[in-house]
Amino acid sequence: MEMRWTRRAWLQGISASIVAVASRDIYAHGGIGAVNPPLRIPDTWVVDEGGQRRLLRDVLCGSVSAVQTMFTGCSSVCPLQGALFSAVQQGIPRLGSQYPLRLISLSIDPLADSPGALRAWLKRFDAGPARHAVRPRIGDVEEIRGGPRRPSAVPRPG
């Protein structure tokens, strides 16, 4: 018997995978599966869609969170990810999870993605109460994505 994947079954499978690999602890990783070794979320300030300045750790704390990196001016992969998060959002109530679930769109373009642009992004994808968007400060994008932290000042000669 040949199994045929419908779009809905595929999205539900992806949705379940996203939620299944999300950790209750505050860790991040770039692959699929267990976080090994665990990487701490940096203590980085972000601004949310409402213009509130918050620590990224506080945005993620207290729930199982799935995070997508995006930017509102993107016209290729980001809208597909936004639509995928919409499908995940619709499936959250059916999961009956004992932990709160949250979907976070994390902008990698802090110069262009104002709180208004983040609100428009969420509205474009019919975001519900479990879905939020944030943007970091310009110098913190690479650190959040797991890259090296750049020095904030020129080092003094020895």
Salt bridges, closest charged atoms under 4 A:
ASP43 OD1 - ARG57 NE 2.87
ASP48 OD2 - ARG54 NH1 3.34
GLU49 OE2 - HIS132 ND1 3.06
ASP140 OD2 - ARG137 NH2 2.86
ASP140 OD1 - ARG149 NH1 2.60
GLU143 OE1 - ARG149 NH1 2.58
